[in-house]
Amino acid sequence: MTLLSIGLTNFRCFAVKNLEFGNNLNIIHGSNAVGKTSLLEAVHVLGLTKSNRTNNDQEMVKQGTDYFSVKGNFGNGEIKDTVAVYYSEKGKQIKKNNEVFKSLGEYIGYFNVVSFAPSDLISFFGMPGKRRREFDMAFCQLSKQFLYWSTVYNRLLKERNVLLKTLAFGTDDKAKKLLEVIDQRLVEAGKNVIQDRLRFLKQLNSILNGIHKQIAEQEDLTIKYQGSCSLDNFERSLKTNLDYDIKKGLSSIGPHRDNFVLTINEQDLCIYGSQGQKRNAVLSLKLAFVELIYRIKGEYPILLLDDVFSELDQTRQNQLIKTLNQNVQTIITTATLSDIDKELVAKAKLIELIKGGGNRDPK
């Protein structure tokens, strides 16, 4: 499914903004602070109902207004579906062809998105929780089952932590009995989350290294999964750690504590990787996500690349360009076209943003 056009109302710096996209490569260019990154964020919101920059939806509302809407037209040449994401202080609503989705989870996976931005280096090489979020967001697009069990697990985890805090103040028979019930459900949900993560990770690793070698020939890139406990001992470990968990008021083991480790030539990139190696690894990973989504769902996601070429030399640019699949609708942002290979520019639909909210669409 191709994103034919997008319309924004009260989104970030835009009061009203409408753009049309080409089927393959699109380059949005313009000086700083004209909204290039915000446009990619809006496309991400269309796909995943949430931002790739913030967890606070209110930050996307234009100052002085009390709501935003993002509308996208999808199809293959002609408009087939129109999707709208509407947010206000009352909540968020998703519509497809004017029919409201009952839940955000019901919509996820309709329009798939993979995005890369320089800030991803912080997400992938900072705290483990940010890495988990990145992988889980990608996996949610692959499987309604994974989305379901992740949602159930996170809800039960919150309930468990509330009970742990209650028990920290003294014995409460009612809370203990409820905790036993929640733990049984938590184990079921947690095992399903871990099993799906491992399944998708195996498929991802089978794709990843081949893509990475097109960008960095001498490096073997692999993702390893570090569990906080073994899958078979999850239930037993919950019981063993219960006193500690009550004391701390939180759950110390489970998929919410597991870690994804990116390695090059068997070395942990977080510890030993240079900035260039980290950037190339995340780029390769995002391109592998694109291919994995296609293999599982039979349709490519849209690829968003925010200011990716400005930090790459000509050799790295050419290597990256070779890995871009011509069948993938791609939107790239850049401050200046001179940062991008001329042959690539010649093939692209160019959209120039100018200060004041306007844009020039030369072709």
Secondary structure, DSSP 8 states (H G I E B T S, - for coil): -EEEEEEEEEETTEEEEEEE--SSEEEEE-STTSSHHHHHHHHHHHHHSS-SS-S-GGGGB-TT-SEEEEEEEEESSSEEEEEEEEEETTEEEEEETTEE-SSHHHHTTSS-EEEE-TTHHHHHHS-HHHHHHHHHHHHHHH-HHHHHHHHHHHHHHHHHHHHHHHHTTS--HHHHHHHHHHHHHHHHHHHHHHHHHHHHHHHHHHHHHHHHHHH-TT--EEEEEE-SS-GGGHHHHHHHTHHHHHHHTS--SSGGG-EEEEEETTEEHHHH--HHHHHHHHHHHHHHHHHHHHHHHSS--EEEEES-STTS-HHHHHHHHHHS-TTS-EEEEES-GGGS-HHHHHHSEEEEE-TTS-EE---
